[in-house]
Amino acid sequence: MAMLLAARKCPFAVSEVGKKITRSATECRCHVTIPSQETPSHSRRALVCNSFSAFAILTFNCLLTPSPVLGKDESNDQEVGDQGVIGAIKSLFDPNEKTKSGKVLPKAYLKSAREVVKTLRESLKEDPSDIAKFRRAADAAKESIRDYLNNWRGQQTVKSEESHVELEKAIRSLASFYSKAGPSAPLPEEVKTEILDDLNIAEAYL
């Protein structure tokens, strides 16, 4: 719409459609240098042509000029993405892991300890009347406890850790009860509660 209006006011510009914008700007400026005895209407047409051509050149230049801000943002996004990938790779091969309490411990230890907490808790909460399910849960707990003790009992890297202390306490309580009452004796609620409390404390440090 703006170009149509400018074309009506400047016949010369109409004749120059299809030529380069820079030539239109140069030729329109020639009208400005015409002597002052020209009629006011002719001077106005020359001024409109010059203004329109300057606006067209400015718009064209703005479209060709790249935005440095966008390039910088894209570069920053790529750097962040690269750092994330590198961090994930390092974490994958790192033998250690940060716990909930902020300590860095061996991943193998944390995996084994968490498995003891999970399976022993499930076995304590299982209904003894369902013999098949209760036995499966108890067997899983015994297997995870055996694996944990074989690999981590007395290990200097975890010996003084709160999670290790609490897990050994829970395991000793369970073993002490069955050694006195027999392997088939039902576990009293107070013993269950004590062991579950120890498991909860240990889990908080894993």
One Martini backbone bead per residue (centre of mass of N, CA, C, O) as a GRO file, in nm:
protein
  206
    1MET     BB    1   0.057   0.062  -0.021
    2ALA     BB    2   0.307   0.252   0.007
    3MET     BB    3   0.411   0.207  -0.286
    4LEU     BB    4   0.160   0.308  -0.438
    5LEU     BB    5   0.160   0.597  -0.324
    6ALA     BB    6   0.447   0.669  -0.423
    7ALA     BB    7   0.389   0.621  -0.729
    8ARG     BB    8   0.176   0.846  -0.758
    9LYS     BB    9   0.377   1.084  -0.661
   10CYS     BB   10   0.615   0.922  -0.848
   11PRO     BB   11   0.658   0.863  -1.174
   12PHE     BB   12   0.959   0.798  -1.191
   13ALA     BB   13   0.954   0.545  -1.008
   14VAL     BB   14   0.775   0.371  -1.195
   15SER     BB   15   0.987   0.357  -1.433
   16GLU     BB   16   1.206   0.210  -1.215
   17VAL     BB   17   1.094  -0.061  -1.201
   18GLY     BB   18   1.348  -0.319  -1.155
   19LYS     BB   19   1.557  -0.158  -1.038
   20LYS     BB   20   1.777  -0.057  -0.837
   21ILE     BB   21   1.765   0.105  -0.537
   22THR     BB   22   2.015   0.288  -0.564
   23ARG     BB   23   1.927   0.428  -0.834
   24SER     BB   24   1.665   0.550  -0.729
   25ALA     BB   25   1.799   0.728  -0.514
   26THR     BB   26   1.977   0.899  -0.705
   27GLU     BB   27   1.755   1.006  -0.900
   28CYS     BB   28   1.575   1.138  -0.680
   29ARG     BB   29   1.792   1.345  -0.583
   30CYS     BB   30   1.786   1.524  -0.842
   31HIS     BB   31   1.523   1.679  -0.767
   32VAL     BB   32   1.645   1.847  -0.532
   33THR     BB   33   1.847   2.024  -0.736
   34ILE     BB   34   1.633   2.187  -0.839
   35PRO     BB   35   1.535   2.473  -0.884
   36SER     BB   36   1.330   2.699  -0.696
   37GLN     BB   37   1.120   2.772  -0.942
   38GLU     BB   38   0.965   2.551  -0.890
   39THR     BB   39   0.704   2.401  -0.811
   40PRO     BB   40   0.574   2.287  -0.521
   41SER     BB   41   0.470   2.009  -0.625
   42HIS     BB   42   0.743   1.910  -0.742
   43SER     BB   43   0.901   1.920  -0.475
   44ARG     BB   44   0.726   1.716  -0.325
   45ARG     BB   45   0.783   1.476  -0.513
   46ALA     BB   46   1.089   1.465  -0.466
   47LEU     BB   47   1.077   1.419  -0.155
   48VAL     BB   48   0.919   1.154  -0.162
   49CYS     BB   49   1.120   0.991  -0.329
   50ASN     BB   50   1.363   1.018  -0.138
   51SER     BB   51   1.230   0.893   0.114
   52PHE     BB   52   1.153   0.617  -0.004
   53SER     BB   53   1.439   0.526  -0.091
   54ALA     BB   54   1.571   0.541   0.188
   55PHE     BB   55   1.380   0.336   0.323
   56ALA     BB   56   1.444   0.095   0.136
   57ILE     BB   57   1.749   0.077   0.201
   58LEU     BB   58   1.725   0.040   0.506
   59THR     BB   59   1.557  -0.220   0.497
   60PHE     BB   60   1.753  -0.392   0.331
   61ASN     BB   61   1.993  -0.374   0.530
   62CYS     BB   62   1.847  -0.500   0.779
   63LEU     BB   63   1.794  -0.780   0.645
   64LEU     BB   64   2.113  -0.841   0.594
   65THR     BB   65   2.164  -0.806   0.895
   66PRO     BB   66   2.287  -0.976   1.143
   67SER     BB   67   2.223  -1.120   1.459
   68PRO     BB   68   2.431  -1.138   1.735
   69VAL     BB   69   2.241  -1.249   1.958
   70LEU     BB   70   2.154  -1.515   1.831
   71GLY     BB   71   2.437  -1.634   1.798
   72LYS     BB   72   2.504  -1.634   2.101
   73ASP     BB   73   2.271  -1.813   2.200
   74GLU     BB   74   2.341  -2.061   2.030
   75SER     BB   75   2.623  -2.101   2.150
   76ASN     BB   76   2.534  -2.139   2.445
   77ASP     BB   77   2.350  -2.385   2.396
   78GLN     BB   78   2.577  -2.568   2.288
   79GLU     BB   79   2.758  -2.559   2.538
   80VAL     BB   80   2.550  -2.677   2.737
   81GLY     BB   81   2.508  -2.943   2.583
   82ASP     BB   82   2.803  -3.040   2.594
   83GLN     BB   83   2.828  -3.043   2.903
   84GLY     BB   84   2.601  -3.251   2.951
   85VAL     BB   85   2.732  -3.485   2.798
   86ILE     BB   86   2.999  -3.495   2.952
   87GLY     BB   87   2.871  -3.538   3.233
   88ALA     BB   88   2.731  -3.809   3.164
   89ILE     BB   89   2.989  -3.965   3.093
   90LYS     BB   90   3.136  -3.928   3.361
   91SER     BB   91   2.912  -4.058   3.538
   92LEU     BB   92   2.918  -4.340   3.406
   93PHE     BB   93   3.247  -4.385   3.485
   94ASP     BB   94   3.194  -4.325   3.772
   95PRO     BB   95   3.239  -4.503   4.080
   96ASN     BB   96   3.086  -4.266   4.202
   97GLU     BB   97   2.841  -4.118   4.443
   98LYS     BB   98   2.600  -3.903   4.544
   99THR     BB   99   2.428  -3.855   4.817
  100LYS     BB  100   2.175  -3.722   5.006
  101SER     BB  101   2.404  -3.608   5.216
  102GLY     BB  102   2.668  -3.546   5.005
  103LYS     BB  103   2.820  -3.797   4.972
  104VAL     BB  104   3.097  -3.994   4.844
  105LEU     BB  105   3.031  -4.313   4.698
  106PRO     BB  106   3.020  -4.616   4.601
  107LYS     BB  107   2.809  -4.756   4.378
  108ALA     BB  108   2.816  -5.051   4.472
  109TYR     BB  109   2.735  -4.993   4.762
  110LEU     BB  110   2.467  -4.846   4.715
  111LYS     BB  111   2.327  -5.074   4.565
  112SER     BB  112   2.347  -5.290   4.791
  113ALA     BB  113   2.213  -5.127   5.022
  114ARG     BB  114   1.941  -5.071   4.878
  115GLU     BB  115   1.865  -5.371   4.849
  116VAL     BB  116   1.843  -5.433   5.147
  117VAL     BB  117   1.625  -5.232   5.218
  118LYS     BB  118   1.409  -5.336   5.022
  119THR     BB  119   1.393  -5.649   5.089
  120LEU     BB  120   1.366  -5.633   5.400
  121ARG     BB  121   1.111  -5.462   5.410
  122GLU     BB  122   0.929  -5.653   5.246
  123SER     BB  123   0.955  -5.901   5.437
  124LEU     BB  124   0.836  -5.755   5.696
  125LYS     BB  125   0.550  -5.679   5.537
  126GLU     BB  126   0.480  -5.958   5.495
  127ASP     BB  127   0.250  -6.210   5.492
  128PRO     BB  128   0.278  -6.514   5.664
  129SER     BB  129   0.021  -6.663   5.549
  130ASP     BB  130   0.174  -6.627   5.276
  131ILE     BB  131   0.407  -6.847   5.216
  132ALA     BB  132   0.516  -6.796   4.930
  133LYS     BB  133   0.565  -6.488   4.947
  134PHE     BB  134   0.731  -6.490   5.208
  135ARG     BB  135   0.965  -6.667   5.098
  136ARG     BB  136   1.052  -6.488   4.861
  137ALA     BB  137   1.119  -6.239   5.035
  138ALA     BB  138   1.324  -6.379   5.223
  139ASP     BB  139   1.524  -6.473   5.003
  140ALA     BB  140   1.592  -6.193   4.891
  141ALA     BB  141   1.704  -6.082   5.157
  142LYS     BB  142   1.929  -6.293   5.203
  143GLU     BB  143   2.083  -6.236   4.938
  144SER     BB  144   2.145  -5.931   4.987
  145ILE     BB  145   2.292  -5.972   5.259
  146ARG     BB  146   2.515  -6.159   5.163
  147ASP     BB  147   2.634  -5.967   4.949
  148TYR     BB  148   2.696  -5.732   5.139
  149LEU     BB  149   2.885  -5.876   5.345
  150ASN     BB  150   3.097  -5.987   5.142
  151ASN     BB  151   3.178  -5.683   5.028
  152TRP     BB  152   3.146  -5.467   5.309
  153ARG     BB  153   3.262  -5.595   5.542
  154GLY     BB  154   3.521  -5.392   5.678
  155GLN     BB  155   3.530  -5.158   5.493
  156GLN     BB  156   3.695  -4.857   5.497
  157THR     BB  157   3.510  -4.679   5.299
  158VAL     BB  158   3.229  -4.767   5.499
  159LYS     BB  159   3.255  -4.828   5.807
  160SER     BB  160   3.166  -4.515   5.914
  161GLU     BB  161   2.900  -4.516   5.789
  162GLU     BB  162   2.576  -4.471   5.863
  163SER     BB  163   2.451  -4.682   5.675
  164HIS     BB  164   2.627  -4.919   5.767
  165VAL     BB  165   2.561  -4.917   6.068
  166GLU     BB  166   2.248  -4.958   6.037
  167LEU     BB  167   2.252  -5.221   5.876
  168GLU     BB  168   2.406  -5.393   6.084
  169LYS     BB  169   2.199  -5.355   6.306
  170ALA     BB  170   1.958  -5.489   6.158
  171ILE     BB  171   2.097  -5.763   6.105
  172ARG     BB  172   2.159  -5.836   6.402
  173SER     BB  173   1.869  -5.836   6.507
  174LEU     BB  174   1.769  -6.064   6.324
  175ALA     BB  175   1.981  -6.280   6.398
  176SER     BB  176   1.931  -6.283   6.706
  177PHE     BB  177   1.642  -6.380   6.706
  178TYR     BB  178   1.674  -6.653   6.537
  179SER     BB  179   1.892  -6.780   6.724
  180LYS     BB  180   1.681  -6.799   6.968
  181ALA     BB  181   1.384  -6.877   6.826
  182GLY     BB  182   1.423  -6.954   6.542
  183PRO     BB  183   1.351  -6.981   6.195
  184SER     BB  184   1.013  -7.009   6.251
  185ALA     BB  185   0.973  -6.760   6.403
  186PRO     BB  186   0.788  -6.502   6.478
  187LEU     BB  187   0.800  -6.166   6.435
  188PRO     BB  188   0.792  -5.919   6.632
  189GLU     BB  189   0.685  -5.595   6.626
  190GLU     BB  190   0.923  -5.461   6.780
  191VAL     BB  191   1.141  -5.574   6.591
  192LYS     BB  192   1.035  -5.463   6.328
  193THR     BB  193   1.044  -5.163   6.406
  194GLU     BB  194   1.345  -5.148   6.464
  195ILE     BB  195   1.442  -5.232   6.180
  196LEU     BB  196   1.287  -5.016   6.014
  197ASP     BB  197   1.431  -4.777   6.144
  198ASP     BB  198   1.714  -4.850   6.046
  199LEU     BB  199   1.643  -4.840   5.742
  200ASN     BB  200   1.558  -4.542   5.731
  201ILE     BB  201   1.828  -4.424   5.816
  202ALA     BB  202   2.002  -4.551   5.595
  203GLU     BB  203   1.846  -4.429   5.351
  204ALA     BB  204   1.914  -4.124   5.418
  205TYR     BB  205   2.239  -4.192   5.335
  206LEU     BB  206   2.199  -4.298   5.016
   0.00000   0.00000   0.00000
